[in-house]
Amino acid sequence: MKFLVITDLHQKHSAIEWINKEIEQYKVDFVLHLGDVTDLGTNEDAVELLSEIKAKVYVIPGNCDPRTMPQAIKDVAVDMHGKKVTIDGQDIVALGGGNISPFQSPFELEDDEIYAALKANATEGMILMTHAPSYGVNDEVAPDVHVGCPAIRKIVEEYHPILALSGHIHEAIGCKVIDGTTFVNPGPAKDGYSAVITVDGKKVDVQMLHQETSWF
């Protein structure tokens, strides 16, 4: 299966045009959206944005999205918050929201909440889809300053996902393979970043992409 991964759109409507072009160009099967659809916006904002994406979208909320977004978007996208789906025999397990931060954003969760919610659905070798990153991977906001989630890292160490997807930390764009898990932060879609990922059995191929964007 081949899919487009986007995150941190932050309500930038102009990004939808290049997202739809990538869907067509790369002939992806679906889109995974890792959260922050809105920029402290409303459920109506999220519905409007997601409905413009011309593919099936599996989505989780980010820390800047409303807590009620998962229920609100069900007519235009697949709500993945606290859920598991199986596509082509591959489990995708997801959880939205951010870990606790100094910013007190609308959708933050304690580490024990994150761990319990992920563990309820986790399977060996899954694709893990979270807004916040694992602690220590794609989570630096400055050199040696890590702000990722220890609970997500613990889940990774226990269940060995073939792929761990996250966003949230705009500065920490990257693709790294650690102990058999491919960690990807595609970068903020508001700034033109995305990734096309192909999963074939245990083989994971990642193509990091960047489009030039306007200010609007």
Backbone as ProteinMPNN parsed JSONL, in Angstrom:
{"seq_chain_A": "MKFLVITDLHQKHSAIEWINKEIEQYKVDFVLHLGDVTDLGTNEDAVELLSEIKAKVYVIPGNCDPRTMPQAIKDVAVDMHGKKVTIDGQDIVALGGGNISPFQSPFELEDDEIYAALKANATEGMILMTHAPSYGVNDEVAPDVHVGCPAIRKIVEEYHPILALSGHIHEAIGCKVIDGTTFVNPGPAKDGYSAVITVDGKKVDVQMLHQETSWF", "coords_chain_A": {"N_chain_A": [[0.846, -1.193, 0.0], [0.334, 2.28, -0.612], [0.692, 5.517, 0.653], [-0.062, 8.969, 1.413], [1.436, 11.08, 3.749], [0.606, 13.622, 5.929], [0.862, 16.444, 8.13], [0.21, 18.879, 10.715], [-1.163, 21.009, 9.368], [-2.431, 23.324, 10.117], [-4.594, 24.939, 9.374], [-4.109, 26.08, 6.889], [-5.335, 26.932, 4.048], [-4.437, 27.155, 1.412], [-2.628, 25.104, 1.062], [-4.017, 22.839, 0.403], [-4.269, 22.585, -2.334], [-1.721, 21.728, -3.386], [-1.51, 19.371, -1.947], [-3.6, 17.822, -3.003], [-2.631, 17.602, -5.61], [-0.354, 16.029, -5.184], [-1.546, 13.674, -4.283], [-2.739, 12.8, -6.662], [-0.51, 12.701, -8.405], [1.259, 10.816, -7.227], [-0.343, 8.661, -6.991], [-1.605, 7.608, -4.651], [-3.066, 5.423, -2.187], [-4.491, 6.308, -0.018], [-4.746, 8.921, 2.524], [-2.877, 9.798, 5.387], [-3.425, 11.819, 8.09], [-1.788, 13.552, 10.534], [-2.638, 15.318, 12.474], [-3.336, 18.593, 14.048], [-5.021, 19.891, 12.234], [-6.454, 22.225, 12.311], [-5.806, 25.626, 13.428], [-5.955, 26.248, 16.35], [-8.6, 26.319, 15.823], [-12.075, 25.695, 14.889], [-14.447, 22.919, 15.014], [-15.928, 23.071, 12.69], [-14.152, 24.342, 10.987], [-12.248, 22.288, 10.707], [-13.76, 20.281, 9.44], [-14.35, 21.565, 7.002], [-11.762, 21.838, 5.845], [-10.801, 19.142, 5.697], [-12.709, 18.021, 4.043], [-12.022, 18.962, 1.573], [-9.887, 17.532, 0.675], [-8.913, 15.261, -1.754], [-9.158, 12.379, -1.416], [-9.424, 9.317, 0.472], [-9.246, 10.004, 3.865], [-7.52, 9.325, 6.779], [-7.544, 10.384, 10.035], [-6.155, 12.053, 12.891], [-6.607, 14.135, 15.818], [-4.649, 17.071, 16.554], [-2.67, 18.798, 19.06], [-3.55, 21.388, 18.808], [-6.112, 21.252, 17.903], [-9.74, 21.053, 18.343], [-11.048, 19.254, 21.16], [-13.317, 17.84, 20.618], [-13.168, 17.253, 17.962], [-12.737, 14.606, 16.789], [-15.314, 13.342, 16.761], [-16.716, 15.132, 15.192], [-15.762, 15.078, 12.55], [-16.532, 12.825, 11.219], [-18.154, 12.442, 8.971], [-16.671, 13.242, 6.811], [-14.133, 12.195, 6.905], [-12.018, 9.531, 8.194], [-12.148, 8.899, 11.506], [-9.453, 8.416, 13.607], [-8.646, 8.566, 16.217], [-7.572, 7.042, 19.059], [-8.047, 4.569, 17.941], [-7.97, 1.511, 15.925], [-7.242, 0.312, 12.704], [-7.286, -2.088, 10.057], [-5.539, -2.485, 7.161], [-5.012, -3.967, 4.106], [-4.008, -6.163, 5.5], [-2.344, -5.006, 7.359], [-1.991, -3.588, 10.512], [-2.993, -0.404, 11.652], [-2.475, 1.788, 14.166], [-3.621, 4.382, 16.221], [-3.369, 7.605, 17.855], [-4.375, 10.765, 18.881], [-3.797, 14.229, 19.871], [-1.562, 16.095, 22.039], [1.388, 15.563, 24.111], [1.814, 16.687, 27.542], [2.509, 20.147, 27.786], [4.23, 23.338, 28.221], [2.515, 25.149, 27.098], [-0.177, 24.785, 27.34], [-2.107, 23.938, 25.428], [-5.174, 23.189, 23.553], [-5.646, 20.356, 23.346], [-4.237, 18.235, 25.129], [-2.627, 15.461, 26.689], [-2.029, 13.408, 29.554], [0.889, 11.388, 30.256], [0.272, 8.787, 31.203], [-2.329, 8.446, 30.293], [-1.932, 8.477, 27.518], [-0.306, 6.206, 27.178], [-2.008, 4.106, 28.102], [-4.173, 4.314, 26.305], [-2.968, 3.776, 23.811], [-1.884, 1.219, 24.264], [-4.152, -0.314, 24.497], [-4.898, -0.912, 21.908], [-2.627, -1.694, 20.586], [-0.449, -3.635, 18.478], [1.969, -6.12, 17.63], [4.463, -5.043, 15.395], [2.935, -3.085, 14.157], [1.705, -0.177, 12.281], [2.292, 2.883, 13.656], [0.59, 5.748, 14.551], [0.767, 8.875, 15.575], [0.262, 12.159, 16.995], [2.092, 13.535, 18.647], [5.652, 13.041, 19.004], [7.757, 10.125, 19.65], [9.699, 10.08, 22.624], [12.919, 11.357, 22.246], [13.25, 10.917, 19.531], [13.045, 12.539, 16.503], [12.214, 14.864, 17.847], [13.45, 17.154, 18.773], [13.669, 20.491, 19.846], [15.665, 22.221, 20.08], [19.264, 21.934, 20.022], [19.916, 18.91, 21.632], [17.66, 19.212, 23.222], [14.943, 17.621, 24.073], [11.532, 16.975, 23.533], [9.658, 15.053, 23.251], [7.321, 12.284, 23.744], [7.505, 10.136, 26.443], [5.786, 7.959, 26.943], [4.875, 7.156, 24.419], [7.298, 6.34, 23.299], [7.797, 4.156, 24.956], [5.747, 2.41, 24.195], [6.571, 1.928, 21.563], [8.967, 0.533, 22.071], [7.949, -1.744, 23.236], [6.236, -2.918, 21.335], [7.347, -2.774, 18.809], [6.801, -1.312, 16.239], [6.624, -1.287, 12.642], [6.642, 1.107, 11.472], [6.659, 4.383, 12.669], [4.852, 7.175, 12.916], [4.816, 10.697, 13.232], [4.136, 14.158, 14.092], [3.909, 17.473, 15.02], [6.354, 18.59, 16.217], [7.726, 21.019, 14.624], [10.287, 21.696, 13.888], [11.671, 19.353, 13.717], [11.906, 17.691, 11.414], [12.216, 14.606, 9.744], [13.561, 11.314, 8.891], [14.227, 8.319, 10.301], [15.766, 5.188, 11.043], [15.493, 3.006, 13.649], [16.362, 0.304, 15.526], [14.843, -1.385, 13.864], [12.464, -0.021, 13.497], [10.966, 2.407, 11.481], [11.05, 5.77, 11.824], [9.154, 8.625, 11.177], [8.837, 12.042, 10.716], [7.091, 14.02, 8.765], [7.156, 16.752, 8.472], [5.761, 20.111, 8.676], [2.714, 20.554, 7.012], [1.722, 23.063, 6.474], [3.883, 24.457, 5.653], [4.55, 23.246, 3.327], [5.443, 20.588, 3.453], [5.565, 16.998, 3.262], [5.123, 13.396, 3.058], [5.531, 10.51, 1.054], [4.735, 7.218, 1.49], [5.478, 3.831, 1.09], [4.411, 0.65, 1.941], [5.276, -2.645, 1.994], [4.688, -5.637, 2.987], [7.087, -6.225, 5.363], [8.713, -4.289, 4.443], [9.586, -0.935, 4.171], [9.293, 2.028, 2.434], [10.277, 5.327, 2.148], [9.547, 8.52, 0.94], [10.492, 11.685, 1.246], [8.982, 14.844, 0.893], [8.822, 18.206, -0.446], [7.148, 21.175, -1.077], [7.221, 24.37, -2.651], [5.748, 27.121, -1.051], [3.143, 29.645, -0.612], [2.569, 32.617, 1.386], [-0.007, 32.503, 2.203]], "CA_chain_A": [[0.0, 0.0, 0.0], [1.048, 3.549, -0.721], [-0.136, 6.574, 1.219], [0.516, 10.286, 1.651], [1.393, 11.472, 5.156], [0.69, 15.055, 6.188], [0.626, 16.83, 9.522], [0.391, 20.297, 11.038], [-1.695, 21.885, 8.322], [-2.699, 24.582, 10.82], [-5.652, 25.728, 8.744], [-3.603, 26.792, 5.717], [-6.178, 26.453, 2.953], [-3.722, 27.085, 0.13], [-1.881, 23.842, 0.977], [-4.866, 21.77, -0.124], [-4.029, 22.438, -3.776], [-0.584, 20.839, -3.666], [-1.812, 18.055, -1.373], [-4.389, 17.087, -4.008], [-1.747, 17.29, -6.732], [0.488, 14.884, -4.792], [-2.416, 12.49, -4.281], [-2.881, 12.362, -8.05], [0.806, 12.407, -8.997], [1.867, 9.606, -6.665], [-1.354, 7.602, -7.044], [-1.67, 7.006, -3.326], [-4.321, 4.748, -1.858], [-5.204, 7.095, 0.994], [-3.947, 9.936, 3.216], [-2.847, 9.812, 6.852], [-3.232, 13.179, 8.607], [-1.323, 13.349, 11.899], [-3.177, 16.279, 13.433], [-3.296, 20.045, 13.864], [-5.777, 20.276, 11.037], [-6.775, 23.63, 12.525], [-4.857, 26.426, 14.199], [-6.842, 26.667, 17.438], [-9.869, 26.594, 15.155], [-13.31, 25.022, 15.291], [-14.791, 21.688, 14.307], [-16.374, 23.441, 11.349], [-12.93, 24.569, 10.218], [-11.657, 20.984, 10.406], [-14.608, 19.621, 8.446], [-14.153, 22.247, 5.722], [-10.439, 21.502, 5.309], [-10.698, 17.717, 5.373], [-13.609, 17.696, 2.936], [-11.416, 19.404, 0.322], [-8.831, 16.593, 0.285], [-9.547, 14.358, -2.723], [-8.795, 10.984, -1.158], [-9.861, 8.889, 1.794], [-8.322, 10.543, 4.855], [-7.534, 8.816, 8.147], [-7.064, 11.587, 10.714], [-6.185, 12.227, 14.333], [-6.482, 15.532, 16.203], [-3.414, 17.521, 17.17], [-2.863, 19.561, 20.289], [-4.215, 22.66, 18.48], [-7.471, 20.978, 17.421], [-10.723, 20.889, 19.413], [-11.162, 17.898, 21.709], [-14.488, 17.183, 20.022], [-12.973, 17.076, 16.521], [-12.927, 13.236, 16.283], [-16.727, 13.075, 16.469], [-17.241, 16.089, 14.226], [-15.266, 14.911, 11.176], [-16.812, 11.459, 10.763], [-18.81, 12.416, 7.659], [-15.745, 13.631, 5.738], [-12.858, 11.495, 7.055], [-12.057, 8.412, 9.138], [-11.61, 9.255, 12.817], [-8.525, 7.389, 14.087], [-8.215, 8.849, 17.581], [-7.805, 5.906, 19.95], [-8.612, 3.491, 17.128], [-7.119, 0.646, 15.105], [-7.814, -0.226, 11.477], [-6.41, -3.009, 9.347], [-5.579, -2.243, 5.716], [-4.13, -4.919, 3.422], [-3.383, -7.024, 6.496], [-1.445, -4.238, 8.221], [-2.664, -2.796, 11.54], [-2.621, 0.986, 11.89], [-2.959, 2.16, 15.498], [-3.459, 5.835, 16.238], [-3.833, 8.413, 18.974], [-4.106, 12.179, 18.678], [-3.471, 15.074, 21.009], [-0.157, 16.236, 22.378], [1.761, 15.363, 25.507], [1.701, 17.915, 28.323], [3.504, 21.152, 27.422], [4.019, 24.602, 28.947], [1.652, 26.054, 26.336], [-1.575, 24.539, 27.71], [-2.929, 23.925, 24.217], [-6.488, 22.615, 23.828], [-5.775, 18.898, 23.378], [-3.044, 17.625, 25.698], [-2.922, 14.272, 27.485], [-0.981, 12.917, 30.447], [1.595, 10.225, 29.726], [-0.421, 7.53, 31.505], [-3.475, 8.372, 29.385], [-1.418, 8.115, 26.196], [0.144, 4.813, 27.212], [-3.163, 3.206, 28.22], [-4.971, 4.36, 25.082], [-2.246, 3.07, 22.75], [-1.726, -0.194, 24.617], [-5.442, -0.987, 24.29], [-5.026, -1.315, 20.507], [-1.313, -1.971, 20.006], [-0.106, -4.974, 18.015], [3.353, -6.262, 17.185], [4.732, -4.699, 14.007], [1.914, -2.167, 13.628], [2.021, 1.204, 11.929], [1.874, 3.732, 14.77], [0.214, 7.06, 14.017], [0.526, 9.781, 16.694], [0.624, 13.554, 16.728], [3.347, 13.771, 19.359], [6.679, 12.055, 18.697], [8.409, 9.372, 20.713], [10.795, 10.799, 23.259], [14.261, 11.106, 21.748], [13.301, 10.712, 18.076], [12.321, 13.599, 15.784], [11.523, 15.646, 18.879], [14.318, 18.209, 19.294], [13.325, 21.882, 19.559], [16.994, 22.851, 20.081], [20.227, 20.848, 20.212], [19.833, 18.139, 22.881], [16.441, 19.536, 23.978], [13.936, 16.683, 23.589], [10.211, 17.249, 24.113], [8.753, 13.977, 22.849], [6.496, 11.618, 24.745], [8.052, 8.873, 26.923], [4.803, 6.873, 26.839], [4.895, 6.668, 23.036], [8.552, 5.604, 23.137], [7.629, 2.878, 25.651], [4.927, 1.573, 23.309], [7.449, 1.524, 20.456], [9.911, -0.471, 22.556], [7.221, -2.967, 23.579], [5.494, -3.509, 20.214], [8.21, -2.775, 17.623], [6.116, -0.966, 14.976], [7.506, -1.159, 11.479], [6.622, 2.513, 11.091], [6.119, 5.268, 13.701], [4.613, 8.469, 12.289], [4.469, 11.774, 14.15], [4.341, 15.529, 13.642], [3.929, 18.287, 16.235], [7.589, 19.359, 16.37], [7.948, 21.505, 13.26], [11.728, 21.788, 13.633], [12.305, 18.031, 13.778], [11.594, 16.91, 10.216], [13.235, 13.587, 9.531], [13.27, 9.892, 8.733], [15.3, 7.566, 10.958], [15.483, 3.786, 11.351], [16.075, 2.637, 14.931], [15.946, -1.027, 15.989], [13.845, -1.957, 12.972], [11.314, 0.877, 13.326], [11.201, 3.626, 10.71], [10.389, 6.929, 12.428], [9.006, 9.691, 10.189], [8.118, 13.301, 10.89], [7.157, 14.558, 7.403], [7.255, 18.21, 8.487], [4.452, 20.768, 8.656], [2.076, 20.777, 5.707], [1.538, 24.503, 6.265], [5.097, 24.936, 4.988], [4.768, 22.5, 2.091], [6.101, 19.305, 3.685], [4.766, 15.769, 3.283], [5.898, 12.195, 2.724], [4.83, 9.382, 0.44], [5.29, 6.005, 2.085], [5.01, 2.543, 0.565], [4.643, -0.477, 2.842], [5.097, -3.925, 1.315], [5.103, -6.574, 4.016], [7.902, -5.531, 6.365], [9.55, -3.313, 3.76], [9.051, 0.427, 4.232], [10.003, 2.983, 1.585], [9.833, 6.675, 2.492], [9.974, 9.618, 0.08], [10.195, 12.971, 1.874], [8.654, 15.811, -0.154], [8.648, 19.6, -0.046], [6.649, 22.069, -2.107], [7.285, 25.788, -2.358], [4.419, 27.593, -0.642], [2.944, 31.076, -0.426], [2.318, 32.985, 2.769], [-1.442, 32.53, 2.482]], "C_chain_A": [[0.878, 1.239, 0.0], [0.138, 4.656, -0.202], [0.667, 7.853, 1.394], [0.358, 10.609, 3.127], [1.561, 12.978, 5.254], [0.4, 15.316, 7.656], [0.751, 18.334, 9.649], [0.035, 21.215, 9.862], [-1.992, 23.278, 8.876], [-3.563, 25.53, 9.994], [-5.177, 26.53, 7.535], [-4.299, 26.245, 4.471], [-5.409, 26.293, 1.644], [-2.937, 25.788, -0.029], [-2.704, 22.727, 0.352], [-4.596, 21.534, -1.608], [-2.86, 21.504, -4.048], [-0.774, 19.452, -3.053], [-2.596, 17.22, -2.388], [-3.561, 16.738, -5.241], [-0.851, 16.097, -6.412], [-0.313, 13.594, -4.743], [-2.532, 11.919, -5.686], [-1.542, 11.922, -8.638], [1.369, 11.072, -8.521], [0.898, 8.432, -6.588], [-1.434, 6.846, -5.712], [-3.049, 6.395, -3.081], [-5.171, 5.55, -0.875], [-4.221, 8.088, 1.607], [-4.024, 9.683, 4.714], [-2.536, 11.241, 7.296], [-2.958, 13.072, 10.105], [-1.704, 14.466, 12.861], [-2.743, 17.719, 13.228], [-3.828, 20.399, 12.483], [-6.067, 21.769, 11.115], [-5.661, 24.331, 13.293], [-5.637, 27.076, 15.332], [-8.217, 27.034, 16.885], [-11.01, 25.746, 15.686], [-13.476, 23.695, 14.564], [-15.217, 21.979, 12.88], [-15.18, 23.718, 10.434], [-12.305, 23.242, 9.79], [-12.444, 20.258, 9.324], [-14.393, 20.237, 7.07], [-12.83, 21.837, 5.077], [-10.358, 20.05, 4.86], [-11.57, 17.345, 4.181], [-13.032, 18.086, 1.584], [-10.313, 18.465, -0.164], [-9.457, 15.479, -0.551], [-9.013, 12.927, -2.614], [-9.422, 10.605, 0.173], [-8.809, 9.322, 2.799], [-8.572, 9.882, 6.208], [-6.857, 9.884, 9.003], [-7.144, 11.454, 12.228], [-6.116, 13.721, 14.646], [-5.069, 15.822, 16.705], [-3.704, 18.311, 18.426], [-3.566, 20.895, 20.047], [-5.632, 22.48, 17.932], [-8.437, 20.859, 18.597], [-10.783, 19.446, 19.901], [-12.328, 17.126, 21.109], [-14.334, 16.943, 18.523], [-13.19, 15.638, 16.047], [-14.377, 12.908, 15.937], [-17.23, 13.93, 15.309], [-16.896, 15.77, 12.786], [-15.708, 13.583, 10.541], [-17.495, 11.38, 9.4], [-17.857, 12.719, 6.506], [-14.408, 12.907, 5.8], [-13.044, 10.349, 8.05], [-11.383, 8.852, 10.431], [-10.735, 8.113, 13.338], [-8.105, 7.592, 15.535], [-8.586, 7.701, 18.521], [-8.324, 4.677, 19.238], [-7.514, 2.643, 16.472], [-7.895, 0.254, 13.866], [-6.8, -1.188, 10.863], [-6.622, -2.814, 7.854], [-4.558, -3.167, 5.057], [-3.345, -5.773, 4.414], [-2.47, -6.322, 7.477], [-2.245, -3.4, 9.219], [-2.093, -1.379, 11.586], [-3.286, 1.402, 13.195], [-2.649, 3.634, 15.715], [-3.972, 6.464, 17.522], [-3.425, 9.863, 18.726], [-3.836, 12.906, 19.973], [-1.973, 15.133, 21.251], [0.112, 15.799, 23.806], [1.764, 16.721, 26.217], [2.854, 18.861, 27.997], [3.285, 22.41, 28.254], [2.959, 25.494, 28.311], [0.165, 25.871, 26.635], [-2.504, 24.627, 26.498], [-4.179, 23.078, 24.44], [-6.536, 21.104, 24.02], [-4.437, 18.29, 23.813], [-3.458, 16.501, 26.641], [-1.737, 13.935, 28.373], [-0.355, 11.652, 29.862], [0.852, 8.921, 30.002], [-1.671, 7.354, 30.651], [-3.03, 7.913, 27.995], [-1.021, 6.658, 26.154], [-1.044, 3.849, 27.237], [-3.978, 3.159, 26.931], [-4.285, 3.626, 23.932], [-2.149, 1.578, 23.03], [-3.009, -0.99, 24.364], [-5.588, -1.522, 22.873], [-3.737, -1.834, 19.886], [-1.139, -3.427, 19.606], [1.346, -4.982, 17.546], [3.481, -5.9, 15.706], [3.723, -3.779, 13.351], [2.546, -0.958, 12.951], [1.44, 2.063, 13.04], [1.729, 5.163, 14.268], [-0.141, 7.961, 15.197], [0.855, 11.21, 16.277], [1.97, 13.871, 17.382], [4.366, 12.694, 18.992], [7.09, 11.241, 19.913], [9.523, 10.21, 21.322], [12.132, 10.377, 22.649], [14.388, 10.928, 20.255], [12.439, 11.769, 17.384], [11.552, 14.503, 16.747], [12.362, 16.779, 19.45], [13.806, 19.597, 18.872], [14.568, 22.766, 19.584], [17.982, 21.715, 20.295], [20.143, 20.232, 21.611], [18.663, 18.536, 23.778], [15.303, 18.715, 23.388], [12.609, 16.926, 24.302], [9.18, 16.191, 23.716], [8.123, 13.279, 24.041], [7.114, 10.287, 25.177], [7.08, 7.703, 26.787], [4.764, 6.295, 25.431], [6.171, 5.874, 22.792], [8.457, 4.23, 23.805], [6.796, 1.907, 24.808], [5.77, 1.058, 22.142], [8.377, 0.392, 20.901], [9.223, -1.792, 22.884], [6.649, -3.678, 22.359], [6.213, -3.421, 18.864], [7.461, -2.465, 16.318], [7.103, -0.907, 13.822], [7.648, 0.305, 11.09], [5.983, 3.321, 12.219], [6.051, 6.675, 13.125], [4.25, 9.505, 13.339], [4.691, 13.121, 13.475], [4.677, 16.39, 14.834], [5.172, 19.176, 16.355], [8.048, 19.796, 14.984], [9.429, 21.52, 12.891], [12.378, 20.437, 13.397], [11.898, 17.138, 12.605], [12.658, 15.831, 10.04], [12.684, 12.194, 9.366], [14.467, 9.126, 9.291], [14.846, 6.126, 11.182], [16.241, 3.415, 12.618], [15.5, 1.291, 15.359], [14.783, -1.588, 15.169], [12.591, -1.132, 12.778], [11.741, 2.094, 12.519], [10.367, 4.747, 11.315], [10.341, 8.049, 11.394], [8.237, 10.859, 10.786], [8.193, 13.992, 9.533], [7.387, 16.058, 7.349], [5.892, 18.844, 8.298], [3.92, 21.015, 7.245], [1.863, 22.259, 5.442], [2.736, 25.123, 5.553], [5.484, 24.088, 3.78], [5.394, 21.126, 2.241], [5.105, 18.143, 3.725], [5.697, 14.59, 3.056], [4.979, 11.199, 2.04], [5.518, 8.113, 0.926], [4.648, 4.781, 1.454], [5.388, 1.454, 1.558], [4.297, -1.751, 2.097], [5.613, -5.008, 2.253], [5.847, -5.824, 5.112], [8.809, -4.467, 5.75], [8.857, -1.956, 3.751], [9.922, 1.34, 3.373], [9.414, 4.367, 1.829], [10.411, 7.688, 1.509], [9.53, 10.924, 0.733], [10.028, 14.019, 0.782], [8.537, 17.218, 0.421], [8.236, 20.434, -1.244], [6.909, 23.519, -1.675], [5.872, 26.299, -2.07], [4.381, 29.123, -0.575], [2.718, 31.357, 1.055], [0.861, 32.753, 3.174], [-2.024, 31.129, 2.585]], "O_chain_A": [[1.991, 1.25, 0.527], [-1.035, 4.73, -0.566], [1.893, 7.833, 1.507], [-0.721, 10.435, 3.695], [2.524, 13.544, 4.737], [-0.23, 14.505, 8.334], [1.334, 18.99, 8.785], [0.82, 22.063, 9.438], [-1.823, 24.282, 8.184], [-3.314, 26.733, 9.918], [-5.777, 27.549, 7.194], [-3.895, 25.223, 3.918], [-5.702, 25.393, 0.858], [-2.61, 25.408, -1.153], [-2.142, 21.767, -0.175], [-4.687, 20.402, -2.083], [-2.984, 20.581, -4.854], [-0.258, 18.466, -3.58], [-2.287, 16.048, -2.604], [-3.77, 15.688, -5.849], [-0.617, 15.248, -7.271], [0.189, 12.535, -5.12], [-2.436, 10.707, -5.883], [-1.46, 10.885, -9.295], [1.893, 10.292, -9.316], [1.274, 7.338, -6.168], [-1.343, 5.62, -5.665], [-4.048, 6.795, -3.68], [-6.4, 5.483, -0.895], [-3.037, 8.106, 1.271], [-5.093, 9.391, 5.249], [-1.507, 11.804, 6.922], [-3.789, 12.565, 10.858], [-1.147, 14.552, 13.956], [-1.915, 18.03, 12.372], [-3.188, 21.092, 11.692], [-5.946, 22.49, 10.124], [-4.702, 23.704, 13.744], [-5.942, 28.269, 15.301], [-8.9, 27.923, 17.394], [-10.933, 25.164, 16.768], [-12.743, 23.388, 13.624], [-14.902, 21.219, 11.965], [-15.198, 23.371, 9.253], [-11.883, 23.091, 8.643], [-11.862, 19.688, 8.4], [-14.267, 19.517, 6.079], [-12.792, 21.523, 3.887], [-9.893, 19.766, 3.756], [-11.218, 16.462, 3.399], [-13.494, 17.598, 0.552], [-9.854, 18.59, -1.299], [-10.411, 14.832, -0.119], [-8.497, 12.355, -3.574], [-9.894, 11.467, 0.914], [-7.623, 9.047, 2.621], [-9.694, 9.882, 6.715], [-5.715, 10.256, 8.731], [-8.059, 10.836, 12.773], [-5.62, 14.497, 13.829], [-4.383, 14.935, 17.214], [-4.862, 18.474, 18.81], [-4.121, 21.475, 20.98], [-6.275, 23.454, 17.54], [-8.013, 20.597, 19.723], [-10.585, 18.518, 19.117], [-12.323, 15.895, 21.097], [-15.272, 16.477, 17.877], [-13.782, 15.448, 14.984], [-14.637, 12.263, 14.922], [-18.078, 13.491, 14.533], [-17.641, 16.14, 11.88], [-15.287, 13.266, 9.428], [-17.42, 10.345, 8.739], [-18.196, 12.48, 5.347], [-13.622, 12.988, 4.856], [-14.1, 10.218, 8.669], [-10.187, 9.142, 10.447], [-11.204, 6.985, 13.495], [-7.269, 6.838, 16.033], [-9.764, 7.426, 18.748], [-8.973, 3.83, 19.852], [-6.334, 2.993, 16.464], [-9.071, -0.098, 13.953], [-5.602, -1.098, 11.129], [-7.733, -2.958, 7.345], [-3.379, -3.15, 5.41], [-2.17, -6.069, 4.2], [-1.878, -6.968, 8.341], [-3.083, -2.591, 8.819], [-0.878, -1.181, 11.563], [-4.511, 1.371, 13.314], [-1.541, 4.087, 15.427], [-4.872, 5.944, 18.183], [-2.272, 10.148, 18.403], [-3.669, 12.297, 21.03], [-1.214, 14.317, 20.727], [-0.808, 15.678, 24.614], [1.723, 17.769, 25.573], [4.014, 18.452, 27.936], [2.26, 22.535, 28.924], [2.544, 26.487, 28.911], [-0.659, 26.694, 26.236], [-3.539, 25.294, 26.533], [-4.246, 22.326, 25.413], [-7.374, 20.609, 24.774], [-3.62, 17.887, 22.984], [-4.493, 16.573, 27.302], [-0.585, 14.147, 27.996], [-0.981, 10.939, 29.077], [0.801, 8.043, 29.141], [-2.035, 6.226, 30.319], [-3.674, 7.066, 27.376], [-1.356, 5.946, 25.208], [-1.076, 2.883, 26.475], [-4.422, 2.09, 26.512], [-4.946, 2.93, 23.16], [-2.317, 0.764, 22.122], [-2.963, -2.181, 24.057], [-6.323, -2.484, 22.651], [-3.756, -2.36, 18.773], [-1.61, -4.335, 20.29], [1.874, -3.956, 17.116], [2.716, -6.38, 14.87], [3.66, -3.698, 12.124], [3.754, -0.74, 13.034], [0.248, 1.988, 13.335], [2.635, 5.712, 13.64], [-1.226, 7.835, 15.764], [1.618, 11.442, 15.34], [2.871, 14.409, 16.739], [3.989, 11.558, 18.7], [6.81, 11.613, 21.053], [10.205, 10.958, 20.622], [12.434, 9.188, 22.55], [15.499, 10.799, 19.742], [11.242, 11.875, 17.653], [10.401, 14.862, 16.5], [12.028, 17.317, 20.506], [13.545, 19.84, 17.694], [14.525, 23.921, 19.161], [17.58, 20.629, 20.712], [20.277, 20.919, 22.623], [18.671, 18.23, 24.97], [14.759, 19.057, 22.338], [12.569, 17.065, 25.525], [7.975, 16.413, 23.835], [8.364, 13.638, 25.193], [7.238, 9.385, 24.35], [7.505, 6.574, 26.541], [4.634, 5.082, 25.26], [6.127, 4.831, 22.139], [8.979, 3.249, 23.276], [7.113, 0.721, 24.726], [5.685, -0.115, 21.78], [8.547, -0.593, 20.182], [9.851, -2.849, 22.816], [6.58, -4.907, 22.339], [5.714, -3.954, 17.873], [7.487, -3.274, 15.39], [8.263, -0.53, 13.994], [8.631, 0.704, 10.466], [4.891, 2.987, 12.677], [7.083, 7.296, 12.875], [3.461, 9.224, 14.242], [5.342, 13.215, 12.434], [5.61, 16.093, 15.58], [5.051, 20.383, 16.569], [8.683, 19.028, 14.261], [9.783, 21.374, 11.721], [13.515, 20.372, 12.929], [11.585, 15.963, 12.793], [13.852, 16.1, 10.168], [11.52, 11.919, 9.654], [15.587, 9.272, 8.803], [13.677, 5.877, 11.476], [17.469, 3.496, 12.667], [14.289, 1.157, 15.534], [13.858, -2.189, 15.715], [11.732, -1.499, 11.975], [12.746, 2.735, 12.827], [9.137, 4.687, 11.322], [11.364, 8.391, 10.8], [7.129, 10.693, 11.297], [9.251, 14.506, 9.171], [7.769, 16.59, 6.307], [4.965, 18.195, 7.815], [4.595, 21.608, 6.403], [1.828, 22.672, 4.282], [2.622, 26.178, 4.93], [6.6, 24.191, 3.27], [5.837, 20.546, 1.25], [3.964, 18.292, 4.162], [6.904, 14.76, 2.884], [3.808, 11.062, 2.395], [6.732, 7.959, 0.789], [3.428, 4.709, 1.304], [6.545, 1.347, 1.966], [3.172, -1.923, 1.627], [6.814, -5.27, 2.314], [5.305, -4.9, 5.719], [9.581, -3.821, 6.458], [7.691, -1.843, 3.371], [11.136, 1.416, 3.564], [8.202, 4.561, 1.729], [11.619, 7.713, 1.274], [8.339, 11.234, 0.769], [10.832, 14.083, -0.149], [8.204, 17.408, 1.59], [8.884, 20.409, -2.29], [6.829, 23.85, -0.492], [4.922, 25.947, -2.768], [5.41, 29.794, -0.494], [2.682, 30.438, 1.873], [0.533, 32.802, 4.359], [-3.223, 30.974, 2.817]]}, "name": "protein", "num_of_chains": 1, "seq": "MKFLVITDLHQKHSAIEWINKEIEQYKVDFVLHLGDVTDLGTNEDAVELLSEIKAKVYVIPGNCDPRTMPQAIKDVAVDMHGKKVTIDGQDIVALGGGNISPFQSPFELEDDEIYAALKANATEGMILMTHAPSYGVNDEVAPDVHVGCPAIRKIVEEYHPILALSGHIHEAIGCKVIDGTTFVNPGPAKDGYSAVITVDGKKVDVQMLHQETSWF"}
